Amino acid sequence: MLSVNFSSCSETTLCQKSAFGLAAADQVFTKGRPYRTAPMISLSPIHRVFAGFACYSFAMGNIFPRLADVQSGMGVTTAALGLGLIGAPVGTLVSFTFASPYLDKIGYGRLLPWALPLLAALYALAVQAPSPLILFLMLLPVGVVIGCVEIMLNAEADRTEFMVGRRIMNRSHAF
């Protein structure tokens, strides 16, 4: 079992809720019981946030160069493809509206290592859709995962900004 030293943190609650940047990075606490998260690379808190945003961009950005192939595979017009692509923003709005309390309850450190590969896998499945309606339906869960990842990464960037005393949010979004 790991021992966690909270004396280096100014606020214990800030350390306990951190996803991957503070003193409790190797252990996250839920209901008073510690559990191990995935092993982490030894990076500074700022670089951990940057790495999270970079992984997110790799998971999300690979669909855009393939949109012409998706359109030709479906045999539809650009307008029909655009209507199918609206599924991701709709799912994101649903996630932004309802997901935050659940993410806080489960824990960012537990969810983030699963959410990024899940996002990439859901995109890989969605581009196989035979019609714009199926694409819309397959992109709804993609949007929900996008919203969850956005909430987690932005909250962690905000916590890290508070911890280090300087702004990193804009640079984080550069990835």
N, C-alpha and C positions, 0 to 999 in steps of 0.2 A: 504494500500500500504506500502510496506517495504521501509525504507530508507537505502541506502547503503553508507557506509563511505569508500571512497577510500584513505583516508589519511594514512592508515596503509600499503598501497602498495607502492612499489618504482616506479612502472610504472602503470598508469591507464589502458593503453591498455592491459597489461598483466592481470589485474584483470577483465577487461571486457570480455576477451576471455576465461577465465577459465571455465572448465567444472564442477569441483566440489572440488576445493581445496583452493580457495582464498577468499578475502573479499566479492566478489560478488557471492558467492556460491548459495545464495537463489534467486538471480535475474540474469538473463542473458539478455544482451541488443542486440536487433536486430533492425537496422535502427532507433536507437534513442528511441525506445519504450520499456519499461520494460515488461516482462511477468514472471509469476511465474513458477518455475519448481516444480517437485515433492518434497514433504517435505523430509528433509534429517535428518539422525541421526547425532548427534553432535559428530563428530570425527575430529581429527587433519587432516591437509591436507595430510600428509604422509599416515595415516591410511585409508583415503578415497581412495587413489590410490591403496593401498594394497587390500582393499575391492573390488574395481572394477576388479582387476586382479583375485581375488578369485572367484567372481561371474562368470567371463568369463570362468574360468577353469571348474566350475561346469556345465555351459551351454554346453561347448564343449566336455568335457572329457567323457561323458556318452555313446558315441557311440562305443568307442573302445572295451570295454568288450563284446559288443553285436555283433561284426563282424562275429563271428562263427555262431551265430543264423541267421544273415542276409544271410550269404552264404548258410546255409542249407535250409533256407526258399525259396531261389531262385533256389536251386538245381544246382548251377554252380561251376566251378572250382575256385581255388584261383586266377588264372590269370585273369579270367573273372571278378571276384569281384574287383580285383585291377584296372582293366580298368574302372569299374564303379565308383570307389572311386576317380578317377582323376578329377571328376567334381568340387570338393571343391577347389583344388589348382588352377584350371583354373579360377574359379570365384574370388578367392583371388587375382590373378594377374591382372585381369580386374579391380577389386576394387582399388588395389594399384595404378594402372595407372590413373584412371579417377575420383575417388571419392573424393579426398582431397578438391578441390575447392567447391564442393557441401556441404561437411561436414562443412567447414568453414562458408559458407553462412547460412546454417540452424542453426548451433550451436551444439557443443558437448553436452552441458547440456540438450538440448532438445531431442537429438537423443539417447544418451546412455541408459537412462532408458527404452527405447523401443527396442533397438537393442539386448540386452542380452536375454530377454524372447523370442524375435522373433527368435534368433539363436537356442534356445532350441526347440522351436516349429517346426522350419524347419527341424532340425535333426530328431525329432520324426516322421514327415511326410515322410522324405526321406527313413528311414529304412523300410517302408512299401512297397517299390518299388518291383514290380514283376520280373524285369529283370535288368541286368547291364546297359543297355541303359537308362532305366527310372531312375535308381539310379543316373547315370551321370547327366541327365537333372535336377533331383531334388536337386542334390548337387551344381549345379551352383549358385543358389541364396544363399545357405548356405555359399559358398565361398565369395560371395559379402559381406554378412553381417560380416563374419570373418575379411575381409580386413578393413571394416569400423570400427569395434570394435578395431582392432589392431592400426589403425591410431589414433583413439580417445584416447585410453588408453596410448599409448606411448607418444603422444603429451602432455597429462596431466602429465605423470610422468616426462617428461622433464621440463615442466613449474614448477612443484613442486620442482624439484631439484634446479632450478634457484632461486626459492623463498626462500627455506630453506638453501641454500648454502652447501648442501652435496648430495652425490650420493645415489639414491634409486632405480635406474633402474634395477640393477641385482637382488636385493632382491624382487622387484615387480614381476619379471619373475619367481621367485621361486615357485609361486603359480601355 
